[in-house]
Amino acid sequence: MTTYQGPVTVVADDVEVSMQADLSIDKGGHWGGRLSDYEDSDMFKVLASDTALMRLPGGQQGRFVLEGKLEPGQTAMDVLGSGPAPF
């Protein structure tokens, strides 16, 4: 599968929250996309974390970093995956 749209659980330090993801794999094999439907306070904690993990409903997981600057009230955040895509 080269795309995934649906629910994910984001785990970062002491934060574990549900979000929506729109992810894809590019021609170079790198994966990333957007996270949405989150609380600002949760996403700020993810941003401050050294490691963040995305878990799909089937148990597959992958590490990622947030891209860009997070502003209060922002409705989506870009992510860049690390390692194999979890989908």
C-alpha positions in Angstrom: 0.0 0.0 0.0 1.4 3.4 -0.9 -1.2 5.6 1.0 -3.1 5.5 4.3 -5.9 7.7 5.4 -7.5 7.1 8.8 -7.0 6.9 12.5 -3.6 6.7 14.2 -2.4 6.8 17.8 0.6 9.1 18.4 2.9 8.2 21.2 5.5 10.6 22.4 7.0 10.5 26.0 3.9 10.5 28.3 1.5 11.5 25.5 -0.7 8.9 23.8 -3.5 10.5 21.6 -5.7 9.6 18.7 -5.5 11.6 15.5 -6.3 11.4 11.9 -3.6 10.8 9.3 -3.3 11.3 5.6 0.0 9.5 4.6 1.8 8.5 1.5 5.1 7.1 0.2 6.9 9.1 -2.5 8.8 7.7 -5.5 12.0 7.8 -3.4 10.5 5.5 -0.8 10.2 8.1 1.9 6.9 8.5 3.7 5.1 11.3 5.3 1.9 13.4 5.2 -0.4 15.2 7.6 -1.9 14.7 11.0 -5.2 16.4 12.0 -8.0 16.3 14.6 -5.7 16.9 17.6 -5.7 19.1 20.6 -3.1 21.9 20.5 -1.7 20.9 23.9 -1.2 17.3 22.8 0.6 18.4 19.6 2.9 20.8 21.5 3.9 17.9 23.7 4.7 15.8 20.6 6.7 18.6 19.2 8.8 18.9 22.4 9.4 15.1 22.4 12.7 13.6 21.3 10.9 10.7 19.7 7.4 10.3 18.3 5.8 7.1 17.2 2.7 6.6 15.0 0.7 3.5 15.5 -2.0 2.3 13.0 -5.1 0.3 14.1 -3.5 -3.0 12.9 -0.5 -2.4 15.2 2.0 -1.3 12.6 4.1 1.6 13.7 6.7 4.0 12.5 8.8 6.9 13.9 8.3 10.4 12.6 9.1 14.1 13.1 6.9 17.1 12.8 7.7 19.5 10.0 7.2 23.3 10.2 6.1 25.5 13.0 3.1 24.7 15.1 0.7 27.6 15.8 -2.2 27.6 18.3 -5.4 26.8 16.5 -3.6 25.1 13.5 -5.8 22.3 12.2 -3.1 20.0 10.6 0.6 19.4 10.9 3.0 17.9 8.3 5.0 14.9 9.3 8.1 13.2 7.9 8.5 9.5 8.6 11.7 7.7 9.5 12.4 4.1 8.4 9.9 1.8 6.8 6.4 3.1 6.3 3.9 1.6 8.8 1.3 1.1 6.1 
